């Protein structure tokens, strides 16, 4: 029976691959959206990941950076540095706002850097300076390319003019980019004299970041402290939550499409092979055996569709990077597992659709011309 | 008593109707018959006489409205779908007019297909498949797919498939209907030998007059009833393509050309005729014409 099932599929390769390809496209759509949101989320936490302090210190009640506002008095700097295990506390100012450049507005995280201290600055420079001077900005190289900016060109941040002094790599994504300016300029814009947004805390060698964060929380009043790992996780979750609904809707649409396509494939196979099914029944094969073979067939179509989807998405990663550099794709193992489980469910549900047709095949049909 | 145990098939007062009220058709009307071991029984009759309906009921494919059927001393009309499927797998073989081989499977796999449902499964059936292929001259074509086989080879494969589980009875519906006269004759002789050598009953439905030469007994079905055959209604003519004798009164394979009707022994002959009617008419006219 299984030989008949497998051979039946193999002997009709056009049917098989057109069906599995369509199912694969539906799964690829879901995987692609998931990868876009995961990639964006990765990019959103890229600044935190790359600066890589042991601990982040922020205003009490705040636990993330993305879309957040935090104020910590400058007097806390000495208290943080006094905590056992702290080697250095680097303050930054931070603002979510838009940059006007090249007739367009670009949403950006603006980071104000202390003069002469590049600890919290860009980690890779494509051109120009890494540290912005007064009324200077270091912008993402991708943004500069898209906006047609060159070194020395003017941009507007929160109504103030800055000149482009440097171009950084790895600091751009569709949802946001990271722009660096001098702390004094950003302090002027934010009117936050005497306070900072975050402290990047570096630890003495051998210090556990979690322990250090706990000590800072205990010893310094009105601040929250999170290890870099915990801070990334917190921000990543918030970024992903913003895309959850869209990813969820796409998963439902993609899953429903895959069920319909697989169900249609198996139903049309049953319809085409009605006479053979009637012959099998006449020869003594029961409904249950035929139904199991139909389920195996649906499973194979879904499995091949899943493999095609994975191939499509992994091929899309380098192509997307070359054609649309502002889009970052990230395929997570959890997403692959999720789609794999969806493919299994699709096979089961899709096999239910033609079950009635299988049951209704009359073995007497084998006698008819 | 001895006679009863010798019967493989016993049908009593079978009735099958289709539709209801004004549209009710009594396809089989109070038919009773018995078939003994080693017997080859032919059921003949005009088109629409209920032959296929009768064979479908006898072969446990269709449930009668009333009456009883016993196969190998097992009453089958009370069996459910699973019981009937098991019975067909173990005790019944089928041969169809259009061969009905599974096109994705090779010749050998087609023959072995019903063995999955038999006692001992495929492993136990392997020696039997070798013997059947040898006997039916199919060994060298064992790996061939049905689409590459000739009509004769396909029907011999179907015969081997029907016999693989060593059934008590084989039902054949127009087994020569799609074959030329040579292959049709060969298939009938094979069925005759099987009934004789394997102690297996064969019930054969056909329009083919050659069947009379091999059948042990002939049943005439008309309007759903078994009747005495009206021999005076024969109208023997020659198939214009192969020259085989065909009863124009019962034949269903016909083709019209130049205002005349011609009857044929098989689909293949009809197709050949339709391709080049002038060639065949000149050979046989006016013997084979029906007004």
Interface residues (C-beta under 8 A of the other chain):
Chain A: X1 X3 X4 X7 X8 X10 X11 X275 X276 X279 X280 X281 X282 X283 X284 X285 X286 X287 X363 X364 X366 X367 X368 X369
Chain B: X52 X55 X56 X59 X61 X62 X81 X82 X85 X86 X87 X88 X89 X90 X92 X94 X96 X97 X98 X100 X102 X103 X104 X105 X109 X113 X114 X116 X117 X161 X173 X177
